[in-house]
C-alpha cells in the first residue's frame, strides 16, 4: 500500500466518522436524558436523506404526510391526558404545534415538490419534516412510557424502528436514491482531492458540535437538559419538566439524524433501510463512549470511520463484521473495569 | 385566614404497607412547622407525598388550590419547594448552574437578582460558585440544595433532615437561616430527627410515630411535654439519645 491510498482511506474514514460522531452524540444525548436507546436514529437518517432526494427530484415525499398524521396522534394524546382539566391555552398550544405546524409544512412541501425547489429549500423542508416526526414520536411512543424501565423503552424503540422502516419502504420504494451535492466542485491539495461535499460534511459536523457545546454550556434549556440527565428527581424539583427535556432531546436527535442523511445521500446511494446500519455505527461509537461521554464518543466515531474505510479496502466482505468487532475488546475492558452488573435503581 | 398548606386525612402506602396513616396538618403563612419523630416514622414519606413524588390518598391544598392533579413541576411553579434528604443536586454541574436551574420557572431578570440574595444568605456558596456541586462538603451541599430551592421563590419550603450528618456549627448556621426565611416571608415545614433544635425555632410541631401523628400543638408546649422529652429530647433514656 502506498501513502496516497492510505491518505485517501484516512480521508474517507474521517468523512464517514464525522457523520457517525454526530449520530453517536445524538444517541448519548437521548439516552442520558430519556434512557431511551434510540434505535430509530437510523430511520431519521434515511427519512432526512430520502425526503431531501425526493424533493430535489421534484417528487412529493410521504414523510410530510406522516408528520401530519403523527401530529394528529400527538394532539389526541395531549387531549386525552388533559381531559379532566382542559385549559384553553393548553389546547391551543397543542393544536398549533401538533396540527397547524405540520399542515403548513405539508402545504409548503406540496407547493415546492411540484417545481423542483433549489437545494436550500429541500434541506430546510427535509429538516423540518423529520424534526416534527421525531418530536411527535416522542409524544406518542415514549412519553407515556417515560417512567418505565430501560428494557421497556428499548422494546418500544425497536417497535418504532420497525414501523418507521416499513413506512420508509412505503414512502420511498425499494429503489435507492441519491441527492444533489450540497456544495459542488472540488480541489486538490497534494495527493488528496477534496470534494465540496466532504468539506461540507467536516464544516457542518464541526459547527454542530460547537453549537451543541454552546447550547449545553451556556443556555438555560441546555443546562436543564444536562440537569435532567444528571438527576431526574432534582430536575423535577427545580421545576424542569422531564417531558420538555425529552422533547428537546428527540428534536435534536431527529435534526442531527436528518442532517447526517442529507450529507451522506450525495455521496452514497441510500435505500429505505440503509439508515439502520449507519445508525448502528454511531451506536458502536456511543457504546465505546459508555453512553455517557461526548468527547469519547466523537473520538470513537472517527476510529469507527477509519477502521471501516481500511477494512472495506482490505476485506470488503468483512467490513461490517470488523467494525462491530471493535465492540468486543471495549466491552471486555469495561466489564473488567466494572465487573458488577448494575441493577437499575428506578 | 386559611392555612397556606393543609393536609387532611392523608394516607401514603408502599404497595400494601401503609407508611403514613390518616395524617392531617396545617402550615400557615410566615410559620415554621416541624415534624419530629424517630427514624422510620414516615416523615420523609409524608413530605415526598405532599410534593407529588409519591401517590397520596387524602386531600392536600396549597394556597387554596387542590394539588391532586398536579405534577411535581406544577407544585414547584405554585411556590411549593422541597429540599430532599439526599439533596438531589446536579453533581457534575457547578454551584452557579445549580442555582440558576433552581429558578427555571422564574423570570430571567428576577432570577439574576435572587442569585445575589442567595449568595448573601450563604456567602460560602459565592466563594465556591465555579466549583462542581459534587465536590462540595456535606454542609455546603445542604446550603446549595436550600439555595436552589429558594431560587424558585417558594411560599413554603419543605426541608427534610437538613442537619443530617453535618457538623454542629453548620447545623446552627442552617437553623439560623431557617428562622431568617420566616422573617422574609417564607413558611417552612421542617422534618427533623434533631428534635431539640427543631422545636426551639418552630411555631407549631407534630410528633410522628409509626406513620401517625401522636401529638401536635405549639412547639414550646411539645418541647415541654414529658413524653416527648423522654422519647426525643434525649432525657432519661441515655441509650436512645438522638442529640
Interface residues (C-beta under 8 A of the other chain):
Chain A: X84 X85 X220 X223 X224 X226 X227 X230 X231 X233 X234 X235 X236 X237 X238 X239 X240 X241
Chain B: X51 X53 X69 X71 X72 X73 X76 X77 X81 X82 X84 X87 X88 X89 X90 X91 X92 X93 X97 X100 X101 X102 X104 X105 X108 X148 X149 X152
